[in-house]
C-alpha cells in the first residue's frame, strides 16, 4: 500500500466481489515497461528472461518477458521511481525505452485452487499444468479485455487495464456463479 | 402405428424413474434416459408436426442427428424455437409443441438456457464413438496424451489417464489447425467448447439413407437402424406389423429381433431380390403397404411400420468443411472420404467408409406419379420436384439445391443429399457418382444464438464499457453518459430538472465566462522514446515535430497513404529523445498499431520504441477565463502566468499535492490547463477542481465549444475523404521537411482540385433554426426535380449559447470561395437558408486563450 493518501487504486471498491472470485487486489504495484535489445540483457539490474513467456522473480521484484525486446518489471508499491532509475543507469550507454506504467494496469492475484479452471472459461490459452506452470507469463485476452497473466506457486497475478478492470471482475464473477460447486 | 413400450428391455432407460412431460398440451410420461422421440413413440404419438409447405402429417423417421421429419418447439424449462425430437433428452417438466420445419421467435423474449464458453487444449480430439474410436483413444492415452472424446449421445464410457469424455456434445465445426467448436448440452447450462487439438479423429459413423416411394413421409415410415435403436435402447417397438424395405445386409438381423420383441414381420422387400415398397396407405399413419415385385407384380399387406434401409452414408460432413473430399464407392453405392484434407485430421471406421454393408444403388421406386416420393421431408420436396428442376435446365446439384431448397433444412441433407444427387445424375443420363451431394457447412447441427453468446450478454458483459479513473465521481454527480467507442463518457451533468439543452447551455457558458472541468482521460496516449523519436514523428505527422523544444507542444495531423486525415492529436516533447503523443479517444489502439507497423515493416532501422500510456494518465482539462484561478486555488508550484507559461507549452510540477504535467492546450479557445496526473490521482484532482466551483461539463458542451472555434473532430468533420487543405488547415502540412506518410498523395490532381468540399461554418438566417447533422446542402430553397445537385453536407450542428444563435459546420464544394453566399440545408422535406462563413464563428482573433 502506498503512503499517498490521495491515490486510489482501481477495484478498491470491489473487495467483496474479488473475494467471491477467489482473488485479491494488489494495489499500486510498481510496473515499468522496458524496451532494449536482448543482447544487452546481461547488464540489466534484474535477470531478464530470454525464453518467451517466462518470468523471473524474487521476493520483491519480477521481470516478465513480453516480447523479443520488451519486458515488464514489477516491484512493490512506490518502487517505480527506483526501478526506472536502476534501468536508466544500467542501460545508460545503449538505446532503450524505460516508461513507468504502474497506473496503466491494475493487478489482482487469483488465489483459489480452481483458478486455472476459472480462467479456462474466459481465456483461450492452454493453462494445463503440463504447459502452464510457475514461472510462466503471457499476454492474452480475458473475455474481451487484454490481460497479462503470471503464474506463481499458488497464485496467478492478472494485470488488466483499469478501464476494463470492472468488466473483468464482472466476467469472473459470472463464471464463478455459473460454475460454483463445479470443481469445488 | 401403435407405438408401445415393451414390458422389459431398453438399455438406456431407467424404468424406476418416470418423467412427466407435455406434448401439444397432453400430459405424458416417459423414463429417465428417454429422448423425446422415444417417449413420444412409447406413448403412441404418431404425428409430431405438420410439414412446413404441404401441411402433411409427419412423425419420427430416425433416432438421431439425421432427423428430417419430427420437429418441436421447446417452451419449458428453456425456450428453443425448433429442434428435432430425436435430439431432446427427456427432463422433468419438459413442455414441447410440434413445430413445422420453420421455427418462430416469439415477441416476448422467453428465457433461453444459460450458457458459457470454455477453452480446452488436447493432443487428440476424438469426435463420435463410431467404429474405431476406442483404439484411437487407448493409443493416445498410452502415449500420455490429453484426449477429449466428444459424443452426441448421453452416455459413453472411456477411461484412462488424461481422457475426458463430453457426452451430449456435438462438434459444430472444424477449422484450421485443429480448432473445433463443440456444443455441450448440460442439464442446467450449455457450454460452447473451443478445442485446440493436435490431432482430430473423426469417428462419426454413418447415417442410414432412405428410399423414396409414394407417401414415404407418412408416420410409420422409419429408418431401419432407428427401429433397432428404439427397440434396443428404449424398449420401444415402434410398430407391431413391420415391412422391411432394404438394399443391403445391415437389416439382416432385424426381422428376428422384431419377432423376439413380439412384433410381426409382414414382408421383407429386398431390392436385391427385385422387391420394393411402392407406397403406403391410410391417414395419418401407415396401415397398409403396397409392394411391387421383380415382374411388376403387386401385393398389399397390412402393416403399421416400414423399416427402410437404402444403404449407409459415411458421416464425413465435418471433414468436407475443412477440405476433405468425397469419392463415389460403387460397392457401397455412396460417397466416402477421398483421403484429402488437413494432415491433423484422421477419419476412422464407418465414417471413412470402412465396414459398411454393400448396397444396391437404388434411390426411389419407379412410378408414374412421383409427386409424393419425398426426398427432403423438411423442405417438402419430391423426386418429381428434382426432375422438374432438371427438366428446367439445371444440371449441377448445387443449382438443383438452390431451386428446390433440398439440403438447406436443419438436417443439411443428411438423408436427402445422395438421393438428390443420384436422381439428377440418372435424369441427365450420367453415370452413378458423376456428381455427389452438396456440401455441408458448420454448424453441423443448429446452435442457438444464446449459446454462441455465452456469457457475453446483459449490460455488463455484452461489450466492455471502459470507464475512466474519475467515473465514480461522475456517477455520484448524476452525469448522463454516452458511448464513445468502448468508453463511457459523461455527456452532460444535469442539475435538478435540467434537460440536455439546458445543461449544455449552462456548461458552455461556464467555460466561456468562468471555468469548467472536463474529464479528458480517454485521450489515447503513446510515449515515443529513442534517439530517432523526432525523425519518426516527422514521418508520421504532416508537420515538423523534430524542431519542437522540450517543454513545448504541437498539434498534428496523421494522414493515410491516400493523403486523407486519419487522426489528430498533440505531441508534447518530454525530452530530447522522448515525446508523448495523444490520439483521438477512438483512435488510440489503431494509431499505436500504425506506429508499430511502420516501425517494424518500413523503418526497422529507426531506434524508437512506442509504449501505450493511455491509462497511466488521467487528464482533467480546466478551461475558461477562471482556469488560472482554479489551478492556483487547488495549489501548484507551477508559475501559471501567460508570460512564463505560454500557449502550447507544458510544465512539470505538483498540483493539489500530486505530481502533474500541466499543459496549455485548449479545445475551446479559452485559457486552459490540461492537468495530466497519474490515473491513481485522477479522482483526487477532479474533486479538488470541482470543489473550487469549476463546472463539470460533458462531451456535448465540449462539442459545441470546439465547433464555435472551428476545431474539427476527426471522424465527424472528416470521413476518410478529407485532406488537411480541405479543412482549411494547409498550414499544418510542411512539405519542405522531407517525406511523411501520405505526402505523395497531396499532389495528386484530384487532391489539388480547387472545388473539393471544404470546411465552412453555416449561420442559419433564422437564428433559431437548427440544421440536421448529415443534411445535404443545395442551391435553392425549393428542391428541383431530382437529381438535385448536392453541394455538400452538414457535419456538426449546434445552438451556441455564447452567440445566442444556431450554427453548423459543413463540408461544401468550393466552400471558401462561397463565403457570404447562401446555401440551403435540406432534410425531411424542409430547407434551412444559411449564410456561408469562415469556420471560426467565435473569437476568430484568438484573443481569449491567454485568459
Interface residues (C-beta under 8 A of the other chain):
Chain A: X2 X4 X6 X7 X8 X9 X10 X13 X28 X33 X35 X69 X95 X96 X97 X98 X99 X100 X101 X102 X103 X104 X105 X120 X121 X122 X123 X124 X125 X126 X128 X130 X131 X143 X144 X145 X161 X162 X163 X164 X166 X167 X170 X171 X174 X175 X178 X179
Chain B: X114 X116 X117 X118 X119 X120 X121 X146 X189 X194 X196 X455 X456 X460 X461 X463 X464 X465 X466 X467 X468 X469 X472 X487 X527 X529 X530 X531 X607 X609 X611 X612 X613 X614 X615 X616 X617 X656 X657 X658 X678 X679 X680 X681 X683 X684
